[in-house]
Amino acid sequence: MSPKFLVPPPQELTIPISGTEHKSYLHAWYFPAQSKIKKGFVVHFHGNGENLTTHFNFFKWLTNMGFDYLIFDYRGYGQSSDESATQEKTVQDGLAVFNYIHQQFAPTQLIAIGQSLGSNVLVRTLQELPKDQLPQMAVLDSSFTSYQSAASSALSQRWFLYPLIPLAYLAIDDTYSAEKNYDKTPKVPTLFFHGTNDTLIKKENGIQNYEKWPGPKALVLNEGGVHTSAFGDPRFVNSNKEILLNCFSFVTESKLAQFSDCTKLSK
């Protein structure tokens, strides 16, 4: 998909990755907030399949709510550097994106969202991120913290073998899995989503991640939901949008002690 067909079209960004031998870079789309009052900035670590052109619609709606929105491709995806993706490189990519956002935009309220593969990359990145670049809130959808456990979950369902194939090179080694460095996980307020019928990354992976999270946390289990359906399935989209915004309000209003209640919407 060409960005010129989107209204309004995103700004195409090139994010350099310092210290790389081949002057590596990431391709990103940046959608400025479409409201007069800006509430914050959102960065999206997308899942394993395809590239940003098939993932941006999950959260582009936030631009209408007053948020700037940036989504990027890891190296080896889309128009980013044509290199073989590795666990280590995805974390380097994540660090480069956070550094770029803070240098170019200096947001005071930053939400970081990770979906599927992006959930592990995001958490692993947070474990190495300087404190002054940490987001004020994280959102983890269909999450896992171990490539091996994710592969085991997916391989248990034979008809899901095909979408797993691009993930296989990451699943062999668990060195850069978030769970290997969980003691370094910052206490960022985090909202978890998982579908109860997710057969690619089973809900037990997300629940385990939620239970281990060291900071303020809240969990939404979408009954009958499948992989990354929290913001793609019409049954859940509207309520989950409200929950995300409500949980963000708990952060901005310094109600972190009550963060687990942010999923309870007023009727």
N, C-alpha and C positions, 0 to 999 in steps of 0.2 A: 504493500500500500504506500502510495506517495503522500507525504504530508500536505501537499498542495490541495488535495481533495477534502481536507478537513476544514471545518469552519468553527472558530478561527484556526488557521494552521499553526502548528507548534513551531517554536524556534529550534532549529537543528544545532546541536552543540557538539563540539569535539573536546573531550576531556583527556588531557595528557596524563600518562602514568610515568612519574619520574623514576629515574634509575634503571630503566629498561634498555637493553642493548639495542633494540630495533625501533626505539622511539614509539613505543606502543601507545595506543589511544583507544578511547571508548566513544561510541556514538550514542547520543542521547536526544530525546525530545523534551522540550521545556514548554509547558503550557502556563502562561501567567493567569493569575486569578481574574475572574470575570466580574467581580463585584467591586464596588468602590472601597469597601472596608476589607482590608486583608487580615485574615486570622492566623495564617501560618504558612508553612512550606512542607510539602510532602515529597519524599523520595521513595521510589518503588523498586524493590529487588524482585524481578519477575521469576517465574518458574522455568523449568527445563525446556519445554517445547518451543520450537520456532524462535521468534524474536519479539522485540518491543511492539511491532505493528499488530500483533495478535493479543497483546496483554494490556495495552494502555487504557482500553475502555473499562477495565475493572474499577479504575479509580479516577478517571478524568472528570467524573461528576463533581469531584471536590473543588474544581475550579469555580463552579457556580456557587459554592458555599464560602468562597473567600480565601481559598488556598492556592498558592502556586504549586505546580505539580511537575516533577521531573521523573522520567523513566529512562533507563539506560540498558544497553546490551553489554554483557560480559564479552571479553575477548573470545573470538571464535564464533560469535553470534552476530547476525545481521551485518551492519556496516562497521562494526568495531574491528580492531586489528585482526587480520586473518591469521590466527595462530591456534594451535591446539589448546583447548581449554584444560586447565588442571585445577585441582582443589586450591593450591597455593595461589594461582593467578586470580581466581575468583575473589579471594580475600584481598589481594593487592588491588583489584578493581574496586572493591567496596571502599577501601581506605582512600583511594584516589577520588572517588565520587564525593565522599563526605568532605574531604579537604577542598575540593573544587566548590562545593556548595557554600562552605563557610568563607572562602576567599571571595567568591563572586557575588553572593547574595546575603551573607551574614544574617541568617534568619534568627529571630528570637524565640520562635516556637516551631520546632521541627518534629514532624512525625515520620518515622521510618517504617515502611511496610515490606514484609517478606512473604512471598507465597511459595509453597512447596520447596523446590530446590533453593529458592531465594530466602526462605526462612533460615536454613542452616547457614547460608552465606552471610546473611545479615547478622545473626547472633555471633558467628565466628568473627566477623568484622568488629562488632561492638566490643568484643573481648580484647581487641588490640587498639581501639580508637582512643585518641587523647580525650581527657575528660571535658575539655572545652569544646569538643565537637560532638559530644553525645546528644542524641535526640531527646526531646522532652517526653516522648511517648513512642512505643513500638506497637505494631500490629503484626501478628503471625497467623497466617491462614494455611491450613493443611500442613502443619509444621512437623519437622523431625529434627533430631540433633545428631544422628549417626547415619552416614551413608550406607553402612552395612545393614543396619536395621531397616532403612528405607528400601533397600534392594530386596531384603528378605520379605518385607511386607508385599512388595509388588510381585515378586516371583511366585508368591503363594497363589496368585490368581493367574493361571496360564494365559488367558486371553488378554491380559494386560502386558504381555511380554514386549509387544511392539513399542509402546510409548516409553518403556524402560530403556530400550537400546541406547539412546543418546546419553543416558545417565550411567551406563555401565562403567565407563572409564573412571567415573568418580567413585563408584561403589567399591572398587577393588581395595582401596586403601582408606583407612579411617583417620589418618593423621590430622586432617583439617576438619574433622567433625567437631561441632560445637561442644559435644559432651566431653571431649578430651580436655577441655580447658574451662569446664563449667565453673570452677572456683574463681575464675577471672571475669565472670559475667557481671556487668554493671547492673545496679538496681533500678533500671529504667522501668517506669510503669508500662505494663504490657497487656494488650488485649489479644486473646486467643480465639480463633474460630476453627471449627472442624465439623465436617459432615459425618453423621453416624454410619452412613453407608459408603464411606470412602474406602474403596478396595485397592487403591494404588498406595496411599499412605494411610494405613488404618488409624482409626480414631485413638487407639491406645498410644500411638506415637505422640500425638498432640497432647493427650491428657498427661502423659509422663513429662513432657516438656513443661506444661503448665505447672504441674506439682513441684517440679524442681526449681522453677523460676525464683530467684532470690528477692525480687522487688515486688512492689504493688502489682496485682494481677487480677484478671477477670477472664472467665471462660464462657464461650457460647458454643453449645453443641446443637447443630441444626439437624433435627430429626429427619432422616431420610435423605440428607444431603450427601453429595458425592464429592469428588476431588475438586477443590477450589470453587465450590458452588456458592459459597457464602455471599459473593458479590456478582454471581452470574446466573443464579437460579431465581426466577421471579417469585418463588415461594418465600425467599429469604431476604432478597435485596433491600426492600424498603425498611424493614425492621432493623437489619444489620447496619444500614446507613445511619439510622437514628442512634443506634447503640454506639457506633464509632464516634459520632459527633458528641454524644452525651459523655462518653468516657473522656474525650478530649477536654470537655468543659470541667470535669473533675480535676484534671491536671492544671488547667489555667486558673481555677479557683482554689487551688491548693487543698483539695479534699482527698489527698492520697490515702489517708487512713481509712477512707470509705470507698476506695477505688473498686473493690470487689462488687460493690452495689451498683456500679455504673451501667450494668447491663439491664437493670430493672427500670423500664420506661414507665412514665406516668400515663395513665389511661385517661 
